[in-house]
Amino acid sequence: MRRALLALLATALLAAGSPLVLAATPATPAAGAYAWGDDPLDQVFAAADSVNRCGLNRNAFVAALLAPSWPETGASGSVPPSPMTLSRWDNQAALYAFGNPGTAYRRAFWHPGVGLWQYDSAGLGAPYTASQRADIRVMATAMAQTISARYCAADGSVPDRLNAAWRPWHGCNDNRCLAIWIQIYNVDTGALRNVSRDAGVTNTGGVQSRTCRGPGSAGTFTCWRVDPRRAEGYGAGGVGWASASSSAPAPLTAPFYTYAAGGYEYRHWLRADTGYGSGVWARRPLGQNARSALQWAGGESLCDVTTGSGACCPTLPVRSTCAPVGVGGTYTPVVGDFNGDGVDDVLWYGPGEARDYLWQGTVFARFVGRSITVNGTYTPVAGDFDGNGTDDILWYRPGGKNNDRLWRGKRNGSFVGSTINVSRTYLPASGDFNGDGRDDVFWYGEGDQTDFVWYGTRRGFTSREFDQAGTSLLPLVANFDGDRRDDLFFYGPDAVRDEIWYGSPGPSFKVRDETQIGGVYLPAAGRLNRGKREDVLWYRPGDGADVLYLGQPGRSFAGRALAVDEEYSPFVGDFNGNGVDDVFWYGPGGARDALTLNG
């Protein structure tokens, strides 16, 4: 029977004019060295054991599964094909970002064929995501089932039935897969031959599992990062299909993330990976051809929770987007528009002799940083105290030792310093409490200690006494009622009584008790949506419940629940100049940072 099979193989190959037959007889096929991933080969053997082989022995069936992988991926026999392989011969317009081959986002390209056997969304690959097609643990079973079904249904000789089984793969045309099958399967002994194992090729070929948060699914979920630069096997080192300079018709994608949700396959390209000014993403209904079913969208909307890349800012119940940001180090952030350009800046103050930095904001929600020197240990408070359009910083040293400093901001981004004296120990908070266009400072003293407001003037301050007799309070400043005067929300953790002082045209406040907040929060106040009334973000570090208080008519608030699981020290400012305050989620030390842009 084996001689008969060899004769049939010879006839089939001669009919196609195979160069392999010209080099050797079917009884002694041309020896070739073929390589395959070590763990992936184990998966193929397991898959072969799980299906009906219709008379083929285990090794013959495994050879039938392996044979298409080399011509489909372009790998030479001695280099193992990569499970990550992306098709480079499909360049239909719909596969380019937004369906435009002339797009500026050429590397946000949707490769329709993926994997060792190039399962394509136009056919056998339609039900699978890119990550599934790159995972031999999924595709070995799918491939075995396909080859089994087609081989068992075919008539004729073994070569005829094998060719029928391989018909969906164009790489098998002209008996190419049959020729490889002869080289890697010994018909006489029934053994697999000329196939070596490569331990450097894993089951996903370099595709990495991550935890993500993004469109289509609530909470966090498993996603997969496909980076051609991390390909294992053929493609490693940027060769072949993974070459960005290849003459192949299709461009090579930048790294992307993929996952399935709600019946769709999603792919996301992050700005950090593409270098583009915007994130790009697309989705395909599972089961449909990418060439006709892709839905494209712009904007960064995926967070790689594992690394903190992408849109990793907490989601607020207002219109918002994310911007990448990273601080590194432990600082006290001081926020203000220090150069008067309409965009808030951040001075990262390191107490004592630690280095300090000034990040100047831009309308692009990116910062331009430079070193700056403060020196000393202070409790800083910022505001436009003289009303000239640039914010100033009062460097207050608690204890009343007459060594405080006042930095006046200049439009060139520098400061002019002078001495100022503050007696005793206070917790300062700044805002325009009387609506005259100049910021003031409320000096809150614990308990029975006398409190003061320093009202800003063109040349300095005027002082007035007040009595806030509460203890353990944190003053939050914002215009909660929208009357163009800032107000003070005195927040007391847990059972400490809370109170709001509403600003007035003269040197006074209208005091109003507020519903007890309860709980311990790190609050931040500002205009977090486009309403004229300002809001309070009640953030509880860790997995506690968080709430956004939106300012409402009648000096009231409407609460909106949110969930911020990570730990931050949040503060607010208008970091892109759109008139709405943003939330900078600062992670002290080496913790992750995030920036939520509102409006």
C-alpha positions as CSV (number, residue, x, y, z in Angstrom):
1,M,0.0,0.0,0.0
2,R,2.8,2.4,0.8
3,R,4.4,1.8,-2.7
4,A,1.0,2.6,-4.2
5,L,0.8,5.8,-2.1
6,L,4.2,6.8,-3.2
7,A,3.3,6.2,-6.8
8,L,0.2,8.4,-6.4
9,L,2.3,11.1,-4.8
10,A,4.7,11.0,-7.6
11,T,1.9,11.3,-10.2
12,A,0.4,14.3,-8.3
13,L,3.7,16.1,-8.1
14,L,4.7,15.4,-11.7
15,A,1.4,16.8,-12.8
16,A,2.2,20.0,-11.1
17,G,5.8,20.0,-12.3
18,S,7.1,20.1,-8.8
19,P,10.9,21.0,-8.6
20,L,11.1,18.7,-5.6
21,V,10.3,15.7,-7.9
22,L,12.9,16.8,-10.4
23,A,15.4,16.7,-7.6
24,A,14.6,13.4,-6.1
25,T,12.3,10.4,-6.6
26,P,9.2,10.0,-4.4
27,A,10.9,7.2,-2.6
28,T,13.7,9.4,-1.6
29,P,12.2,12.9,-1.3
30,A,14.6,15.9,-1.2
31,A,15.7,16.3,2.4
32,G,14.7,19.5,4.0
33,A,15.1,21.0,7.5
34,Y,11.7,22.2,8.8
35,A,11.3,23.9,12.2
36,W,8.2,24.5,14.3
37,G,7.6,25.9,17.8
38,D,8.1,23.4,20.6
39,D,5.0,24.1,22.6
40,P,2.9,24.8,19.5
41,L,3.8,21.4,18.1
42,D,2.5,19.8,21.3
43,Q,-0.8,21.6,20.7
44,V,-1.0,20.2,17.2
45,F,-0.4,16.6,18.4
46,A,-3.2,17.1,21.0
47,A,-5.5,18.5,18.4
48,A,-4.8,15.6,16.0
49,D,-5.8,13.2,18.8
50,S,-9.2,14.9,19.3
51,V,-10.6,14.5,15.8
52,N,-11.5,11.7,13.3
53,R,-8.5,11.2,11.0
54,C,-10.4,9.0,8.6
55,G,-7.6,6.5,8.1
56,L,-4.5,8.8,8.4
57,N,-2.3,7.9,11.3
58,R,-1.4,10.4,13.9
59,N,1.9,11.6,12.3
60,A,0.4,11.8,8.8
61,F,-2.4,13.9,10.1
62,V,0.0,16.2,12.1
63,A,2.0,16.6,8.9
64,A,-1.2,17.6,7.1
65,L,-1.8,20.3,9.7
66,L,1.8,21.6,9.6
67,A,2.3,21.7,5.8
68,P,0.3,24.9,5.1
69,S,2.0,27.0,7.7
70,W,5.2,27.6,5.8
71,P,3.8,28.8,2.5
72,E,1.0,30.7,4.3
73,T,3.4,32.7,6.5
74,G,6.3,32.9,4.0
75,A,8.7,31.2,6.4
76,S,11.5,29.1,5.0
77,G,11.6,25.6,6.2
78,S,14.5,26.1,8.6
79,V,12.8,29.1,10.3
80,P,9.7,28.3,12.4
81,P,6.6,30.2,11.3
82,S,5.2,32.6,13.8
83,P,1.8,32.3,15.4
84,M,1.7,36.2,15.3
85,T,2.0,36.4,11.5
86,L,-0.1,39.2,9.9
87,S,-1.1,39.2,6.3
88,R,0.7,41.7,4.1
89,W,-1.0,41.0,0.7
90,D,-4.4,42.4,1.5
91,N,-4.6,46.2,0.9
92,Q,-8.2,46.9,0.2
93,A,-9.2,50.5,1.1
94,A,-11.5,49.4,3.9
95,L,-8.6,48.0,5.9
96,Y,-6.9,51.4,6.2
97,A,-7.9,53.8,9.0
98,F,-11.3,55.3,8.3
99,G,-11.4,53.4,4.9
100,N,-8.9,55.8,3.4
101,P,-5.7,54.5,1.8
102,G,-4.4,58.1,1.8
103,T,-4.9,58.4,5.6
104,A,-2.3,60.0,7.8
105,Y,-2.8,57.0,10.1
106,R,-1.4,54.4,7.7
107,R,0.0,52.2,10.5
108,A,-3.4,51.9,12.1
109,F,-4.0,49.1,9.5
110,W,-6.4,46.2,10.0
111,H,-4.6,43.0,8.9
112,P,-7.5,40.5,8.0
113,G,-5.3,37.3,8.0
114,V,-3.6,36.3,11.2
115,G,-1.7,33.3,12.5
116,L,0.2,30.2,11.4
117,W,-2.5,29.3,9.0
118,Q,-3.6,32.8,8.1
119,Y,-7.2,32.4,9.1
120,D,-8.9,35.4,7.3
121,S,-12.1,37.2,8.3
122,A,-13.3,36.6,4.8
123,G,-13.5,32.9,5.4
124,L,-12.5,30.5,8.2
125,G,-11.2,33.3,10.4
126,A,-14.5,35.2,10.6
127,P,-15.6,33.9,14.0
128,Y,-12.2,34.7,15.7
129,T,-10.4,37.7,17.0
130,A,-6.8,38.4,16.0
131,S,-5.6,37.2,19.4
132,Q,-7.4,33.9,19.0
133,R,-6.0,33.4,15.5
134,A,-2.5,34.0,17.0
135,D,-3.1,31.5,19.8
136,I,-2.2,27.9,18.7
137,R,-4.2,26.6,21.7
138,V,-7.3,27.9,19.9
139,M,-6.3,27.4,16.3
140,A,-4.8,24.0,16.5
141,T,-8.2,22.6,17.4
142,A,-9.9,24.7,14.7
143,M,-7.4,23.6,12.1
144,A,-7.7,20.0,13.0
145,Q,-11.5,20.1,12.8
146,T,-11.3,21.8,9.4
147,I,-8.8,19.4,7.9
148,S,-10.6,16.4,9.4
149,A,-14.0,17.5,8.0
150,R,-12.6,18.3,4.5
151,Y,-10.4,15.2,4.3
152,C,-13.1,12.9,5.5
153,A,-15.6,14.3,3.1
154,A,-13.3,14.1,0.0
155,D,-13.1,11.2,-2.4
156,G,-10.2,9.8,-4.3
157,S,-6.7,9.0,-3.3
158,V,-4.8,10.3,-0.3
159,P,-3.1,13.0,-2.3
160,D,-6.5,14.1,-3.8
161,R,-8.1,14.1,-0.3
162,L,-5.2,16.1,1.2
163,N,-5.4,18.7,-1.6
164,A,-9.2,18.9,-1.0
165,A,-8.5,19.5,2.7
166,W,-6.0,22.2,1.9
167,R,-8.1,24.0,-0.7
168,P,-9.0,27.0,1.4
169,W,-5.3,27.9,1.7
170,H,-3.9,29.6,-1.4
171,G,-0.4,28.8,-0.3
172,C,-1.2,25.1,-1.0
173,N,-1.9,25.7,-4.7
174,D,0.2,23.8,-7.2
175,N,0.8,20.9,-4.8
176,R,3.0,23.0,-2.6
177,C,1.6,21.6,0.7
178,L,1.7,18.1,-0.7
179,A,5.4,18.5,-1.5
180,I,6.0,19.6,2.1
181,W,3.9,16.8,3.5
182,I,6.1,14.3,1.6
183,Q,9.2,15.8,3.1
184,I,8.0,15.8,6.7
185,Y,6.1,12.5,6.7
186,N,7.8,9.2,6.1
187,V,5.3,7.1,4.2
188,D,7.4,3.9,4.7
189,T,7.8,4.2,8.5
190,G,4.7,6.3,9.4
191,A,6.9,8.7,11.3
192,L,7.3,12.5,11.3
193,R,10.7,13.5,9.9
194,N,12.8,16.6,9.1
195,V,10.9,18.6,11.7
196,S,12.8,20.2,14.6
197,R,11.4,21.9,17.6
198,D,12.2,25.5,18.4
199,A,11.7,26.4,22.1
200,G,11.9,30.1,21.2
201,V,8.4,30.1,19.7
202,T,5.6,30.0,22.2
203,N,1.9,29.3,21.8
204,T,1.1,33.0,21.0
205,G,4.2,33.9,19.0
206,G,4.9,37.0,21.1
207,V,1.3,38.2,21.5
208,Q,1.0,39.4,25.1
209,S,-1.9,39.1,27.5
210,R,-2.9,42.3,29.3
211,T,-5.7,43.6,31.5
212,C,-7.6,46.4,29.8
213,R,-10.5,48.8,30.2
214,G,-12.3,50.1,27.1
215,P,-15.4,50.4,24.8
216,G,-17.8,47.5,24.6
217,S,-17.3,46.0,28.1
218,A,-17.8,47.2,31.6
219,G,-15.0,47.1,34.1
220,T,-11.7,45.4,33.3
221,F,-11.1,42.4,31.0
222,T,-8.4,40.4,29.3
223,C,-7.1,42.0,26.2
224,W,-4.1,41.1,24.0
225,R,-1.3,43.3,22.7
226,V,0.0,42.5,19.2
227,D,3.5,44.1,18.6
228,P,5.3,42.9,15.4
229,R,8.6,43.9,17.0
230,R,8.0,41.0,19.5
231,A,7.3,38.4,17.0
232,E,8.8,34.9,17.6
233,G,10.0,32.7,14.8
234,Y,9.8,34.0,11.3
235,G,9.3,37.8,11.6
236,A,11.6,38.2,14.6
237,G,14.0,41.0,14.1
238,G,11.7,42.8,11.6
239,V,12.1,40.4,8.7
240,G,9.6,39.1,6.2
241,W,6.0,39.9,7.1
242,A,7.2,42.0,10.1
243,S,9.4,44.3,8.0
244,A,8.2,47.9,7.9
245,S,10.2,48.4,4.7
246,S,8.8,45.4,2.9
247,S,7.6,45.8,-0.7
248,A,4.4,44.0,0.3
249,P,1.3,45.9,-0.8
250,A,-0.1,46.4,2.7
251,P,1.6,48.6,5.4
252,L,2.7,47.0,8.6
253,T,0.6,47.9,11.6
254,A,1.9,49.6,14.7
255,P,1.3,47.6,17.9
256,F,-2.3,47.3,18.7
257,Y,-4.7,45.8,21.3
258,T,-7.4,43.4,20.5
259,Y,-10.3,41.8,22.4
260,A,-13.9,40.6,21.9
261,A,-17.0,42.3,23.4
262,G,-20.7,42.4,22.6
263,G,-20.3,40.3,19.4
264,Y,-17.5,42.5,18.0
265,E,-13.7,42.2,17.6
266,Y,-12.0,45.4,18.7
267,R,-8.6,46.7,17.8
268,H,-7.0,49.8,19.3
269,W,-4.0,51.8,18.3
270,L,-2.6,54.0,21.1
271,R,-0.9,57.3,20.5
272,A,2.2,56.1,22.5
273,D,2.6,53.3,19.9
274,T,1.8,55.1,16.7
275,G,3.2,58.6,17.5
276,Y,0.0,60.1,16.0
277,G,-1.8,63.0,17.7
278,S,-4.9,60.9,18.2
279,G,-5.7,57.3,19.2
280,V,-7.5,55.2,16.6
281,W,-9.8,52.2,17.0
282,A,-12.1,50.0,15.0
283,R,-14.4,47.1,15.5
284,R,-15.7,44.2,13.3
285,P,-18.9,42.2,13.9
286,L,-17.6,38.7,14.6
287,G,-18.5,36.5,11.7
288,Q,-18.2,39.2,9.1
289,N,-15.5,40.2,6.6
290,A,-13.3,43.1,7.7
291,R,-13.2,44.3,4.1
292,S,-16.8,45.3,4.3
293,A,-17.8,45.5,8.0
294,L,-15.2,47.7,9.8
295,Q,-16.4,50.6,11.9
296,W,-13.6,53.2,12.5
297,A,-13.4,55.8,15.3
298,G,-10.9,58.3,16.5
299,G,-9.8,59.1,20.0
300,E,-7.9,57.3,22.8
301,S,-10.4,55.1,24.5
302,L,-8.6,52.0,25.7
303,C,-6.6,51.7,28.9
304,D,-3.9,49.0,29.3
305,V,-4.3,48.6,33.0
306,T,-1.3,46.4,33.2
307,T,1.1,49.1,32.2
308,G,-1.0,52.3,32.6
309,S,-0.8,53.1,28.9
310,G,-3.5,54.7,26.9
311,A,-6.8,56.1,28.3
312,C,-6.1,55.1,31.9
313,C,-7.7,58.0,33.6
314,P,-10.7,57.3,35.8
315,T,-14.1,57.8,34.1
316,L,-16.2,60.6,35.3
317,P,-20.0,60.9,34.8
318,V,-19.5,64.0,32.6
319,R,-18.1,64.4,29.1
320,S,-14.4,63.6,29.3
321,T,-11.4,62.1,27.6
322,C,-8.0,61.0,28.7
323,A,-4.5,62.3,28.1
324,P,-1.2,60.5,28.9
325,V,0.9,61.9,31.7
326,G,3.6,60.7,34.0
327,V,5.3,62.5,36.9
328,G,7.5,60.2,38.9
329,G,8.6,61.4,42.3
330,T,6.9,62.8,45.4
331,Y,5.8,66.5,45.3
332,T,3.3,69.0,46.4
333,P,1.5,70.2,43.2
334,V,0.8,73.9,43.0
335,V,-1.7,74.8,40.3
336,G,-2.2,78.1,38.6
337,D,-2.0,80.0,35.3
338,F,1.4,81.5,36.1
339,N,2.1,82.9,32.6
340,G,-1.4,84.2,31.9
341,D,-2.0,82.2,28.7
342,G,-5.4,80.8,29.7
343,V,-4.0,77.3,30.5
344,D,-3.2,76.2,34.0
345,D,0.3,75.1,34.9
346,V,1.7,72.9,37.7
347,L,4.6,73.7,39.9
348,W,5.9,70.4,41.3
349,Y,7.2,71.5,44.7
350,G,9.6,69.2,46.5
351,P,9.9,70.4,50.2
352,G,13.3,71.2,51.5
353,E,16.2,70.9,49.1
354,A,14.4,68.5,46.7
355,R,14.4,69.6,43.1
356,D,11.3,71.4,41.8
357,Y,9.8,71.6,38.4
358,L,7.4,73.9,36.5
359,W,5.1,72.3,34.0
360,Q,3.6,74.9,31.7
361,G,0.3,73.8,30.2
362,T,-0.6,74.0,26.6
363,V,-3.9,73.9,24.6
364,F,-2.9,70.4,23.5
365,A,-3.1,69.0,27.1
366,R,0.6,68.5,27.1
367,F,3.1,70.1,29.4
368,V,6.4,71.9,28.7
369,G,8.6,71.3,31.8
370,R,11.7,73.0,33.2
371,S,13.6,73.0,36.5
372,I,12.9,75.7,39.0
373,T,14.3,76.3,42.5
374,V,12.1,77.0,45.6
375,N,14.2,75.8,48.6
376,G,12.6,75.6,52.0
377,T,9.6,73.9,53.5
378,Y,6.3,75.6,52.9
379,T,2.6,75.3,52.6
380,P,2.0,77.0,49.2
381,V,-1.2,78.7,48.1
382,A,-1.7,80.1,44.5
383,G,-4.0,82.7,43.1
384,D,-4.0,85.9,41.1
385,F,-3.7,88.2,44.1
386,D,-3.1,91.4,42.2
387,G,-5.6,90.8,39.4
388,N,-3.1,91.2,36.6
389,G,-4.0,88.0,34.8
390,T,-1.1,85.9,36.0
391,D,-1.3,83.7,39.1
392,D,1.1,84.2,42.0
393,I,2.3,81.8,44.7
394,L,2.4,82.6,48.4
395,W,5.0,80.4,50.0
396,Y,3.7,80.2,53.6
397,R,5.9,78.6,56.3
398,P,3.6,77.6,59.2
399,G,4.5,78.9,62.7
400,G,4.9,82.6,62.0
401,K,8.7,82.9,61.7
402,N,8.6,85.8,59.3
403,N,10.2,84.0,56.5
404,D,7.4,83.6,54.0
405,R,7.7,84.6,50.3
406,L,5.4,85.9,47.6
407,W,6.2,85.1,44.0
408,R,4.4,87.3,41.4
409,G,3.8,85.5,38.1
410,K,5.0,87.1,34.9
411,R,3.9,86.5,31.4
412,N,7.2,85.1,30.3
413,G,6.8,82.2,32.8
414,S,9.1,83.6,35.5
415,F,8.4,85.0,38.9
416,V,9.4,88.1,40.9
417,G,9.8,87.3,44.6
418,S,9.3,89.4,47.7
419,T,9.1,88.8,51.5
420,I,5.8,88.7,53.3
421,N,4.9,87.8,56.9
422,V,2.2,85.5,58.2
423,S,1.9,84.9,61.9
424,R,0.8,81.7,63.6
425,T,-0.2,78.4,62.0
426,Y,-3.1,78.1,59.5
427,L,-4.4,76.1,56.6
428,P,-4.7,78.6,53.7
429,A,-7.1,78.5,50.8
430,S,-7.4,81.0,47.9
431,G,-10.3,82.3,45.8
432,D,-12.0,85.5,44.7
433,F,-14.5,85.6,47.6
434,N,-15.8,89.2,46.9
435,G,-15.8,89.0,43.1
436,D,-13.5,92.0,42.5
437,G,-11.2,90.1,40.1
438,R,-8.4,89.6,42.6
439,D,-7.9,86.4,44.5
440,D,-8.0,86.4,48.3
441,V,-6.6,84.0,51.0
442,F,-8.7,82.5,53.7
443,W,-6.4,81.6,56.7
444,Y,-8.2,78.8,58.5
445,G,-7.1,78.3,62.1
446,E,-8.2,75.2,64.1
447,G,-11.0,75.5,66.6
448,D,-11.2,78.8,68.6
449,Q,-8.2,80.3,66.8
450,T,-9.1,83.5,65.0
451,D,-9.4,83.1,61.2
452,F,-8.6,85.8,58.6
453,V,-9.2,86.7,55.0
454,W,-6.6,88.6,53.2
455,Y,-8.3,90.4,50.3
456,G,-6.1,90.9,47.3
457,T,-5.3,94.4,46.1
458,R,-3.1,95.7,43.3
459,R,-0.2,96.1,45.7
460,G,-0.8,93.7,48.5
461,F,-3.5,92.6,50.9
462,T,-6.1,94.0,53.3
463,S,-7.0,91.8,56.3
464,R,-10.3,91.0,58.0
465,E,-11.1,88.8,60.9
466,F,-13.6,85.9,60.7
467,D,-14.6,83.1,63.0
468,Q,-14.8,79.5,61.7
469,A,-15.0,77.7,65.0
470,G,-14.9,74.2,63.5
471,T,-12.1,71.7,64.0
472,S,-10.4,69.3,61.6
473,L,-11.9,71.0,58.6
474,L,-10.5,71.1,55.1
475,P,-11.5,74.3,53.1
476,L,-12.4,73.7,49.5
477,V,-12.7,76.7,47.2
478,A,-15.0,77.0,44.1
479,N,-17.9,79.0,42.8
480,F,-20.6,76.6,43.8
481,D,-23.6,78.8,43.1
482,G,-22.4,80.4,39.9
483,D,-22.5,84.1,41.1
484,R,-19.0,84.9,40.0
485,R,-17.8,84.8,43.6
486,D,-15.9,81.9,45.1
487,D,-17.3,80.0,48.0
488,L,-15.8,77.9,50.8
489,F,-16.9,74.4,51.5
490,F,-15.5,73.4,54.9
491,Y,-15.4,69.6,54.8
492,G,-15.1,67.6,58.0
493,P,-14.1,63.9,57.7
494,D,-16.5,61.3,59.0
495,A,-18.9,62.9,61.6
496,V,-17.3,66.3,61.7
497,R,-19.9,69.0,60.7
498,D,-19.6,70.4,57.2
499,E,-20.5,73.9,56.3
500,I,-20.5,76.2,53.2
501,W,-19.7,79.9,53.3
502,Y,-20.9,81.6,50.2
503,G,-18.9,84.6,49.0
504,S,-20.5,88.1,49.0
505,P,-19.7,91.5,47.3
506,G,-18.4,93.0,50.5
507,P,-16.0,91.5,53.0
508,S,-18.5,88.9,54.3
509,F,-19.9,85.5,53.7
510,K,-23.3,83.9,53.9
511,V,-23.0,80.8,56.0
512,R,-25.1,77.7,55.3
513,D,-25.0,74.3,57.0
514,E,-24.6,71.5,54.4
515,T,-25.9,67.9,54.5
516,Q,-23.3,65.8,56.3
517,I,-20.9,64.2,53.8
518,G,-19.7,61.4,56.0
519,G,-16.7,59.3,55.3
520,V,-13.1,60.2,54.6
521,Y,-12.2,61.6,51.2
522,L,-9.5,63.4,49.3
523,P,-11.8,66.0,47.7
524,A,-11.1,68.3,44.8
525,A,-13.3,71.2,43.7
526,G,-13.6,73.0,40.4
527,R,-15.8,73.5,37.3
528,L,-15.8,69.9,36.1
529,N,-18.5,70.3,33.4
530,R,-19.8,73.1,31.3
531,G,-22.4,74.3,33.7
532,K,-21.7,77.7,35.3
533,R,-21.8,76.2,38.9
534,E,-18.8,74.4,40.1
535,D,-18.5,70.9,41.5
536,V,-16.8,68.7,44.1
537,L,-15.2,65.4,43.4
538,W,-15.4,63.2,46.5
539,Y,-12.6,60.7,46.0
540,R,-12.1,57.9,48.5
541,P,-8.7,56.2,47.9
542,G,-8.8,52.5,47.0
543,D,-12.0,50.6,46.3
544,G,-14.4,52.8,48.4
545,A,-17.4,54.5,46.8
546,D,-16.7,57.8,45.1
547,V,-19.2,60.6,44.3
548,L,-19.2,63.7,42.0
549,Y,-21.3,66.5,43.4
550,L,-22.5,68.6,40.4
551,G,-23.5,72.2,41.3
552,Q,-27.2,72.9,40.9
553,P,-29.6,75.8,41.1
554,G,-30.7,76.8,44.6
555,R,-27.2,76.3,46.1
556,S,-27.6,72.6,45.9
557,F,-25.8,69.6,44.5
558,A,-26.7,66.5,42.5
559,G,-24.6,63.4,43.3
560,R,-23.3,61.1,40.6
561,A,-21.7,57.8,41.5
562,L,-18.3,56.8,40.1
563,A,-15.7,54.2,40.8
564,V,-12.0,54.9,41.0
565,D,-10.2,51.8,42.1
566,E,-6.6,53.0,42.0
567,E,-5.1,55.3,44.6
568,Y,-4.3,58.9,43.7
569,S,-3.9,62.4,45.1
570,P,-6.2,64.2,42.7
571,F,-6.2,67.9,42.0
572,V,-7.9,70.1,39.4
573,G,-7.0,72.7,36.9
574,D,-7.9,73.8,33.3
575,F,-4.9,72.0,31.6
576,N,-6.0,72.5,28.0
577,G,-7.6,76.0,28.2
578,N,-11.1,74.9,27.2
579,G,-12.8,76.7,30.1
580,V,-13.6,73.4,32.0
581,D,-11.4,72.1,34.8
582,D,-9.7,68.8,34.4
583,V,-8.7,66.2,37.0
584,F,-5.0,65.4,37.4
585,W,-4.8,62.0,39.1
586,Y,-1.4,62.3,40.7
587,G,0.2,59.1,42.0
588,P,3.0,60.1,44.4
589,G,6.3,58.4,44.2
590,G,6.5,55.9,41.3
591,A,2.7,55.3,41.1
592,R,0.8,55.8,37.9
593,D,-0.6,59.2,37.0
594,A,-3.6,60.0,34.8
595,L,-5.3,63.1,33.4
596,T,-9.0,63.3,32.8
597,L,-9.8,66.2,30.4
598,N,-13.4,67.4,30.9
599,G,-15.7,69.3,28.6
